Amino acid sequence: MKRGHVTLLLCLISSFGLLTTSAFAATPVVTVTSPANGSSKTSPVNYVASASSSCSKGIAAMRIYPSPGFNALTVNANKLNANINLPAGTYNTVVQAWDNCGGVGKTAVKITVTGNRMPPPKFLFSSNYNANKVNEYLINETSGAITPTSQGSVTVSGGPSRIAADKGGFRLYVAENNSKQLAAFFINRSNGSLSPVPGSPVSLGGGIPTSVAVAPSGKYVYVTTFNNNVAAFAVQSNGSLKPVPGSPFPTQVGPTWLVVDPSSSFVYVTDWRSDKLDAYTINKTNGALTPVPGEPYVPPNAGCSGCTLGGSAWGILTDRSGNFLIVPGYTDAGINVYRIDHTTGALSVVPGSPFIDRQVYGAGDIGPNTYIGTIDAENHFYFNYDSADNDIAIFTFNATSGKLTLVSRSDQLVTNGGLCAGDQIEADPSGSFVYGIPGDMVQCATPNTGALFGFSVNQANGSLTNVPGSAFTFVHEAGPNLDGIAVTP
C-alpha cells in the first residue's frame, strides 16, 4: 500500500473514532429501578428511574411512554418517581431521556398489570358561580389530562359554589349560594354527565351554604350554612334527600368548612369568625348529630406577630386513615393537627402542632393564608394552598405521629401563564394527581381570569409537575371562595 493511502486510511480511522466518540458520548443512560422488567403489578404502577449522560450540560428531560406514542408523564429533570394508572393488560413501556447536547436514550420495560390497587380517577367536576353552571370533565387515568364530557356542563341557576361527591362517584352535591339550596345529581358512570335526582334542589332553611361533605358510607350529606348551622340530609333509595331528625344542628359563629371522618362516625366544622372547631358524633341509624363532650375546640396560635385570634381556621380535612384531623390556620401560617379518638371523636393536639408553613416573617408580614389543603390517597403528602403567596406548600405526612414536615413549595399557580388558581385543591383517589381551581385574589397576575390546573405527584418528595395540557384555561369571573371542585373514581 502506498504511503499516501496509508495516511488517508489512518485519517479515516481516526475520524471515525472521533465521530463514534461524539455520537455516543452524549447518549443518555436510562436506569429504571421500578417496575422490574417482566414483572406483574397492580395499578397505579410506581415508576422510578434516573438518567445520566456524559453531556456537560446534563439531562434536559425524562418521559414515560406506557405504549408507543403515548406520553404519560414528562419531567424536566434527571430523575422521576411517579404513579401511573394503567388498566389491566400487558405493556411494553419505554422510559426515555434527552440530554442538552441532543442525545436521546431509552430503556424498555415490559410489565403486566393485573388490576387496581387503588381506584383510578375518572371524572372531575368544578362549579362556576358566575356562569351558574357545573362543568364536567373526563380524566385520562394514565396522564391526568382532562377533557370536557359530551354534555359539557349542567345549569345550576342558584349560584353554584362548593360541591362534593360520594366516595364511589355516583352522586354529586352542589351548594347554591344565592338560592340557599342544595342540588343533587346522579353521575352517569359511563360518560360523566349529570342529571338531577328526584326532588332536587332542597332548601337549606334560609342559610347561605359554605361547604358540603358526604359521609363515606354514602348515606348522609351535611352542609354548613352561614346562619351558624349544619343542615343534614339522609339519602333515600331513589337518590332524593330528606332532612334528618333534628336538622339543622347549631355551630359556633361563622362555620366555613366541614369534613366527615372515613368511618362515617364524626363530623368536624371550622368556625372562621369565632375561631372554633365543632365536633359531633353521627347517629349511624338516622344521621343526626350530637356534640362531642368538650367541644368546641380552640385552634392553637402559631405565634406569628400580628395574628388575630388563634389563626382563624378555614379549611379542614382528615388523613386517609381517619386517625388525624388537619386544620390549616387562615392567617397565621400554622397548620394544626389533632389526633382523633375513634371511640368518642374527641380531639387532642399532636406533639409539635401547629406546624409552620413559613418560618421567617418579613416586616408587616403575618404569614401566608394557609387556607385549604388536601392529602394524597396513600397518606404520604399533604398539599397546602397559600392564598397570600399564591402557591402550594408541600409537606411529608407521618401517618403514625401526625407530624407534618415542610419539604418544598411550588409556585406553579403563579407561573402557569400568569393565571391564578387557589380557591380549592383536591387529590385524586389513586394518589397520582392533584387538581386546583382558580380564585380571584389580588395576587393573581390577571384578576378575574383563571384556569383549572392538574399536577402529577412525585412519589419521592411530593413535588408537582404539570399534567399534559395543564393549565386548562376557561373564563372565570367568580369572586374568591365561591367555587368548588370534586374528583371521583
C-alpha positions as CSV (number, residue, x, y, z in Angstrom):
1,M,0.0,0.0,0.0
2,K,1.3,3.4,-0.9
3,R,2.3,5.8,1.8
4,G,-0.4,8.3,0.8
5,H,-3.1,5.6,1.0
6,V,-1.9,4.6,4.5
7,T,-2.0,8.2,5.6
8,L,-5.6,8.5,4.3
9,L,-6.7,5.3,5.9
10,L,-5.3,6.3,9.2
11,C,-7.0,9.7,8.9
12,L,-10.3,7.9,8.1
13,I,-9.9,5.6,11.1
14,S,-9.1,8.5,13.3
15,S,-12.1,10.5,12.1
16,F,-14.4,7.5,12.5
17,G,-13.1,7.1,16.1
18,L,-13.8,10.8,16.8
19,L,-17.3,10.5,15.2
20,T,-18.0,7.4,17.2
21,T,-17.0,9.1,20.4
22,S,-19.0,12.2,19.6
23,A,-22.1,10.3,18.6
24,F,-22.2,8.0,21.7
25,A,-20.6,10.0,24.4
26,A,-23.7,12.2,24.9
27,T,-26.2,9.3,24.7
28,P,-28.1,9.2,28.0
29,V,-28.2,6.1,30.0
30,V,-31.6,5.4,31.5
31,T,-31.8,3.3,34.6
32,V,-35.3,2.0,35.7
33,T,-35.3,0.7,39.2
34,S,-39.1,0.2,39.3
35,P,-41.0,-1.6,37.9
36,A,-38.7,-4.6,37.1
37,N,-38.8,-5.8,33.5
38,G,-41.1,-8.7,33.1
39,S,-42.9,-8.1,36.5
40,S,-46.6,-8.1,37.3
41,K,-48.0,-5.1,39.1
42,T,-51.2,-3.6,40.4
43,S,-52.3,-0.1,39.3
44,P,-51.2,2.6,39.9
45,V,-47.7,1.4,38.9
46,N,-44.8,3.2,40.6
47,Y,-42.1,4.2,38.0
48,V,-38.7,5.1,39.5
49,A,-36.0,6.0,37.0
50,S,-32.9,8.1,36.6
51,A,-30.8,9.2,33.6
52,S,-27.1,10.2,33.2
53,S,-25.1,11.5,30.3
54,S,-21.5,12.5,29.5
55,C,-23.0,15.7,28.1
56,S,-21.6,18.5,30.2
57,K,-24.9,20.3,30.1
58,G,-26.7,17.4,31.8
59,I,-30.1,15.8,31.3
60,A,-32.9,18.0,29.9
61,A,-36.0,15.8,30.4
62,M,-37.4,12.4,31.0
63,R,-40.6,10.8,29.8
64,I,-42.7,7.7,30.4
65,Y,-44.4,6.0,27.4
66,P,-46.8,3.3,28.6
67,S,-47.4,2.5,24.9
68,P,-45.9,3.8,21.6
69,G,-46.6,7.5,21.1
70,F,-48.5,7.9,24.4
71,N,-46.8,10.4,26.7
72,A,-48.0,9.7,30.3
73,L,-45.5,12.0,32.1
74,T,-42.7,14.4,31.3
75,V,-40.3,15.8,33.9
76,N,-37.6,18.4,33.3
77,A,-35.1,16.6,35.5
78,N,-32.7,13.6,35.6
79,K,-34.9,11.6,38.0
80,L,-38.6,10.6,38.1
81,N,-40.8,8.9,40.7
82,A,-44.4,8.8,39.7
83,N,-47.5,6.6,39.9
84,I,-49.1,5.8,36.5
85,N,-52.6,4.4,36.4
86,L,-52.8,1.6,33.8
87,P,-55.8,-0.7,33.0
88,A,-55.2,-4.4,33.3
89,G,-53.1,-5.7,30.5
90,T,-49.5,-6.1,29.2
91,Y,-47.4,-3.1,28.4
92,N,-44.2,-2.6,26.6
93,T,-43.4,0.7,28.3
94,V,-40.4,2.9,27.5
95,V,-38.7,5.4,29.8
96,Q,-36.8,7.9,27.6
97,A,-34.4,10.7,28.4
98,W,-33.0,13.7,26.5
99,D,-29.7,15.5,27.3
100,N,-28.8,19.1,26.5
101,C,-26.4,18.0,23.8
102,G,-29.1,16.4,21.6
103,G,-28.6,12.8,22.8
104,V,-31.5,10.5,23.4
105,G,-31.5,7.3,25.4
106,K,-34.2,4.9,26.4
107,T,-34.9,1.7,28.4
108,A,-37.8,-0.6,27.6
109,V,-39.7,-2.3,30.5
110,K,-42.4,-4.9,29.9
111,I,-45.0,-5.3,32.6
112,T,-48.3,-6.9,33.2
113,V,-50.9,-5.0,35.2
114,T,-53.2,-7.4,36.9
115,G,-55.8,-5.0,38.4
116,N,-56.2,-1.9,40.6
117,R,-54.5,-1.3,43.9
118,M,-56.3,2.0,44.2
119,P,-59.2,3.3,42.1
120,P,-58.0,5.5,39.2
121,P,-59.6,8.9,38.7
122,K,-62.5,9.1,36.2
123,F,-64.4,12.4,36.4
124,L,-63.7,15.9,37.6
125,F,-66.4,18.5,38.3
126,S,-66.0,22.2,39.0
127,S,-68.6,24.8,39.8
128,N,-68.6,28.2,38.1
129,Y,-70.5,30.6,40.3
130,N,-70.7,33.5,37.9
131,A,-71.9,31.4,34.9
132,N,-74.4,29.4,37.0
133,K,-73.2,26.0,35.9
134,V,-71.2,23.0,36.9
135,N,-68.5,21.9,34.4
136,E,-68.0,18.2,33.7
137,Y,-64.6,16.6,32.7
138,L,-63.2,13.2,31.9
139,I,-59.9,12.4,33.4
140,N,-57.3,10.4,31.5
141,E,-56.4,8.0,34.2
142,T,-52.9,7.4,32.9
143,S,-51.8,11.0,32.2
144,G,-54.1,13.0,34.4
145,A,-55.2,15.2,31.5
146,I,-58.8,16.4,31.4
147,T,-61.3,16.9,28.6
148,P,-64.9,18.1,28.7
149,T,-67.6,15.5,28.7
150,S,-70.0,15.2,25.8
151,Q,-72.6,17.1,27.8
152,G,-70.0,19.7,29.0
153,S,-71.9,21.2,31.9
154,V,-75.3,21.5,33.6
155,T,-77.0,24.7,34.6
156,V,-77.4,25.4,38.3
157,S,-79.3,28.7,38.4
158,G,-79.0,29.4,42.2
159,G,-75.3,30.3,42.2
160,P,-73.3,27.0,42.5
161,S,-70.5,27.2,45.0
162,R,-69.0,24.3,47.0
163,I,-69.5,20.8,45.7
164,A,-68.9,17.3,46.9
165,A,-69.2,13.8,45.5
166,D,-69.9,10.5,47.3
167,K,-67.0,8.1,47.7
168,G,-68.0,5.8,44.8
169,G,-68.5,8.7,42.3
170,F,-72.3,8.0,41.9
171,R,-73.7,11.3,43.1
172,L,-72.7,15.0,43.1
173,Y,-74.0,17.6,45.6
174,V,-73.9,21.3,44.8
175,A,-74.4,24.2,47.3
176,E,-76.4,27.0,45.7
177,N,-75.1,30.2,47.3
178,N,-77.9,32.6,46.0
179,S,-80.9,30.4,46.3
180,K,-79.8,28.9,49.6
181,Q,-80.4,25.4,48.4
182,L,-78.6,22.1,47.8
183,A,-78.8,20.5,44.4
184,A,-78.1,16.8,43.9
185,F,-77.2,15.0,40.7
186,F,-76.7,11.4,39.5
187,I,-73.3,10.9,37.9
188,N,-73.5,8.8,34.7
189,R,-70.8,6.3,35.3
190,S,-70.2,5.8,31.6
191,N,-69.7,9.4,30.4
192,G,-69.7,11.7,33.5
193,S,-72.8,13.6,32.6
194,L,-75.0,14.9,35.4
195,S,-78.8,14.6,35.8
196,P,-80.9,15.8,38.8
197,V,-82.1,13.4,41.4
198,P,-85.8,13.4,42.3
199,G,-86.8,16.5,44.3
200,S,-83.6,18.4,43.7
201,P,-82.8,21.1,44.8
202,V,-83.8,21.0,48.5
203,S,-84.0,24.0,50.9
204,L,-81.2,24.9,53.4
205,G,-83.6,26.7,55.6
206,G,-82.5,30.2,54.7
207,G,-78.8,29.8,55.3
208,I,-76.1,30.6,52.8
209,P,-74.1,27.4,52.3
210,T,-70.4,27.5,52.9
211,S,-69.3,23.8,52.4
212,V,-70.7,20.4,51.6
213,A,-69.5,16.9,52.8
214,V,-70.8,13.4,52.1
215,A,-70.4,10.6,54.6
216,P,-68.1,7.9,53.1
217,S,-71.0,5.5,53.7
218,G,-73.0,7.5,51.2
219,K,-76.0,7.6,53.5
220,Y,-75.8,11.2,54.7
221,V,-75.0,14.7,53.3
222,Y,-74.0,17.6,55.5
223,V,-73.9,21.3,54.6
224,T,-72.6,24.2,56.7
225,T,-74.6,27.4,56.5
226,F,-73.6,30.9,57.5
227,N,-76.5,31.3,59.8
228,N,-74.5,29.0,62.2
229,N,-75.9,25.7,61.4
230,V,-75.2,22.3,59.8
231,A,-78.0,21.1,57.6
232,A,-78.2,17.3,57.5
233,F,-79.9,15.1,54.9
234,A,-80.4,11.3,54.5
235,V,-80.0,9.9,51.0
236,Q,-83.1,7.9,50.0
237,S,-83.2,4.8,47.8
238,N,-84.1,6.9,44.7
239,G,-81.4,9.4,45.4
240,S,-83.6,12.1,46.8
241,L,-82.7,14.0,50.0
242,K,-84.7,14.1,53.2
243,P,-83.8,16.2,56.3
244,V,-82.6,14.0,59.2
245,P,-84.3,14.3,62.6
246,G,-83.3,17.4,64.4
247,S,-81.7,19.2,61.4
248,P,-80.3,21.8,61.3
249,F,-77.7,21.5,64.1
250,P,-76.2,24.6,65.7
251,T,-72.5,25.5,65.3
252,Q,-70.4,28.3,66.7
253,V,-70.3,31.6,64.8
254,G,-69.3,31.6,61.1
255,P,-69.0,27.9,60.1
256,T,-66.8,27.7,57.0
257,W,-65.8,24.1,56.2
258,L,-66.7,20.6,57.4
259,V,-65.5,17.1,57.0
260,V,-66.8,13.6,57.8
261,D,-64.2,11.1,59.0
262,P,-63.6,7.9,56.9
263,S,-65.6,5.7,59.3
264,S,-68.7,8.0,58.9
265,S,-68.7,8.4,62.7
266,F,-67.9,12.0,63.2
267,V,-68.4,15.5,61.7
268,Y,-65.9,18.3,62.3
269,V,-66.6,22.0,61.4
270,T,-64.3,25.1,61.3
271,D,-65.9,28.3,62.6
272,W,-63.9,31.1,60.9
273,R,-65.5,34.1,62.6
274,S,-65.3,32.7,66.1
275,D,-62.1,30.7,65.6
276,K,-63.6,27.5,67.0
277,L,-63.8,23.8,65.9
278,D,-67.1,22.0,66.3
279,A,-67.1,18.2,66.8
280,Y,-70.1,15.9,66.5
281,T,-70.9,12.2,66.6
282,I,-73.1,10.8,63.9
283,N,-76.1,8.6,64.7
284,K,-75.5,5.7,62.4
285,T,-79.2,4.9,62.2
286,N,-80.6,8.3,61.2
287,G,-77.6,10.7,60.6
288,A,-78.4,13.1,63.5
289,L,-75.5,15.0,65.1
290,T,-74.6,15.1,68.8
291,P,-71.9,17.4,70.1
292,V,-68.8,15.6,71.3
293,P,-68.2,16.2,75.0
294,G,-65.6,19.0,75.5
295,E,-66.2,20.7,72.1
296,P,-65.9,23.4,70.8
297,Y,-62.1,23.4,70.5
298,V,-59.9,26.5,70.0
299,P,-57.0,26.1,67.5
300,P,-53.6,27.0,69.0
301,N,-52.0,30.2,67.7
302,A,-48.8,29.6,65.7
303,G,-47.3,32.6,67.3
304,C,-46.7,35.0,64.4
305,S,-46.7,38.7,65.0
306,G,-49.9,40.5,64.1
307,C,-52.1,37.4,64.1
308,T,-55.6,37.7,65.4
309,L,-57.4,35.0,67.4
310,G,-55.8,31.6,67.0
311,G,-55.3,31.8,63.3
312,S,-59.0,31.8,62.2
313,A,-59.1,28.2,60.9
314,W,-60.8,27.9,57.5
315,G,-60.3,24.5,55.8
316,I,-60.5,21.1,57.5
317,L,-59.8,17.5,56.4
318,T,-58.8,14.1,57.9
319,D,-56.0,12.0,56.8
320,R,-56.9,8.9,54.8
321,S,-56.9,6.6,57.8
322,G,-59.1,8.8,59.9
323,N,-56.6,9.0,62.7
324,F,-55.9,12.7,62.4
325,L,-57.7,15.9,61.7
326,I,-55.7,18.6,59.8
327,V,-56.8,22.3,60.2
328,P,-54.8,24.9,58.3
329,G,-54.9,28.3,60.0
330,Y,-56.2,31.1,57.8
331,T,-54.0,33.9,59.0
332,D,-51.1,32.6,61.0
333,A,-49.2,30.2,58.7
334,G,-49.8,27.4,61.2
335,I,-51.3,24.0,60.4
336,N,-53.0,22.4,63.4
337,V,-53.1,18.6,63.6
338,Y,-55.2,16.7,66.1
339,R,-55.4,13.0,66.9
340,I,-59.0,11.7,66.7
341,D,-60.3,9.4,69.4
342,H,-62.0,6.7,67.4
343,T,-64.4,5.9,70.3
344,T,-65.6,9.4,71.3
345,G,-64.5,11.7,68.4
346,A,-62.6,13.9,70.9
347,L,-59.5,15.7,69.7
348,S,-56.0,16.1,71.2
349,V,-53.3,18.2,69.7
350,V,-50.4,16.1,68.4
351,P,-46.8,16.9,69.6
352,G,-45.2,19.7,67.5
353,S,-48.5,21.1,66.3
354,P,-49.1,23.7,64.9
355,F,-46.7,23.1,62.1
356,I,-45.4,26.3,60.5
357,D,-45.8,26.8,56.8
358,R,-43.2,29.5,56.7
359,Q,-40.6,30.1,59.4
360,V,-39.4,33.6,58.5
361,Y,-41.8,36.6,58.5
362,G,-40.9,39.9,56.9
363,A,-41.8,43.4,58.1
364,G,-45.6,43.6,58.4
365,D,-46.0,40.0,57.2
366,I,-48.4,37.9,59.3
367,G,-47.6,34.8,57.3
368,P,-49.4,33.1,54.4
369,N,-53.1,32.4,54.4
370,T,-52.7,28.6,54.7
371,Y,-56.4,28.4,53.8
372,I,-57.1,24.9,52.5
373,G,-55.3,21.6,51.8
374,T,-55.5,18.1,50.5
375,I,-53.7,14.8,51.3
376,D,-52.7,12.2,48.8
377,A,-54.6,8.9,48.7
378,E,-51.7,6.9,50.1
379,N,-51.2,9.3,53.1
380,H,-47.7,10.3,52.1
381,F,-48.0,14.0,51.4
382,Y,-50.1,17.0,52.5
383,F,-50.5,19.9,50.0
384,N,-51.5,23.2,51.4
385,Y,-52.7,26.1,49.3
386,D,-51.4,29.5,50.5
387,S,-53.7,32.3,49.2
388,A,-51.3,35.1,50.2
389,D,-48.3,33.6,48.4
390,N,-50.5,32.0,45.7
391,D,-48.5,28.8,45.9
392,I,-48.7,25.3,47.3
393,A,-46.6,24.2,50.3
394,I,-45.7,20.5,50.1
395,F,-45.3,18.5,53.4
396,T,-44.5,14.9,54.1
397,F,-47.0,13.4,56.4
398,N,-46.1,10.9,59.2
399,A,-49.2,8.7,59.3
400,T,-48.1,7.3,62.7
401,S,-47.5,10.5,64.6
402,G,-49.4,13.1,62.5
403,K,-46.3,15.2,62.1
404,L,-46.0,17.5,59.0
405,T,-42.6,18.3,57.6
406,L,-42.3,21.1,55.0
407,V,-40.1,19.9,52.2
408,S,-40.8,22.3,49.3
409,R,-43.0,25.0,47.8
410,S,-44.5,25.0,44.3
411,D,-45.1,28.4,42.6
412,Q,-46.8,26.7,39.7
413,L,-50.0,28.6,40.4
414,V,-48.2,31.8,39.7
415,T,-46.0,30.7,36.8
416,N,-48.6,28.9,34.7
417,G,-49.1,31.6,32.1
418,G,-49.8,34.3,34.7
419,L,-53.1,32.7,35.5
420,C,-54.3,32.3,39.1
421,A,-55.6,29.2,40.9
422,G,-56.2,28.6,44.5
423,D,-59.8,28.5,45.6
424,Q,-59.5,24.8,46.3
425,I,-57.2,21.9,45.6
426,E,-58.1,18.2,45.6
427,A,-56.1,15.0,45.3
428,D,-57.4,12.2,43.1
429,P,-58.3,8.7,44.5
430,S,-55.2,7.0,43.2
431,G,-52.6,9.2,44.8
432,S,-51.2,10.2,41.4
433,F,-52.6,13.7,40.8
434,V,-53.6,17.0,42.4
435,Y,-56.0,19.4,40.8
436,G,-56.7,23.1,41.6
437,I,-59.3,25.6,40.7
438,P,-59.0,29.4,40.4
439,G,-59.6,32.1,42.8
440,D,-59.9,35.9,42.2
441,M,-57.3,37.2,44.7
442,V,-55.4,40.4,44.2
443,Q,-52.2,38.2,43.9
444,C,-53.4,37.0,40.5
445,A,-51.4,38.3,37.6
446,T,-54.7,38.9,35.7
447,P,-57.6,39.3,38.0
448,N,-60.9,37.7,37.1
449,T,-59.2,35.0,35.0
450,G,-58.1,31.6,35.9
451,A,-57.5,28.0,34.9
452,L,-58.0,24.5,36.1
453,F,-54.7,23.0,36.9
454,G,-53.6,19.4,37.0
455,F,-50.3,18.1,38.6
456,S,-48.6,14.8,38.7
457,V,-47.2,13.9,42.1
458,N,-43.6,12.9,42.5
459,Q,-43.9,9.9,44.8
460,A,-40.4,10.5,46.3
461,N,-40.8,14.1,47.6
462,G,-44.3,15.3,46.6
463,S,-43.1,17.8,44.1
464,L,-45.6,18.7,41.4
465,T,-45.3,18.5,37.6
466,N,-48.0,19.8,35.1
467,V,-50.0,17.0,33.5
468,P,-50.2,17.2,29.7
469,G,-52.3,20.3,28.7
470,S,-52.3,22.0,32.1
471,A,-53.2,24.7,32.7
472,F,-56.7,24.1,31.3
473,T,-57.9,27.6,30.6
474,F,-61.5,28.7,30.8
475,V,-63.3,32.0,31.5
476,H,-63.6,32.5,35.3
477,E,-65.2,35.6,36.8
478,A,-66.3,34.5,40.2
479,G,-65.0,36.1,43.4
480,P,-62.9,34.2,45.8
481,N,-64.2,31.4,48.0
482,L,-67.2,30.7,45.8
483,D,-66.3,27.8,43.5
484,G,-65.7,24.1,44.2
485,I,-64.1,21.0,42.8
486,A,-64.7,17.3,43.1
487,V,-62.6,14.4,41.7
488,T,-64.2,11.0,41.6
489,P,-63.2,7.4,40.7
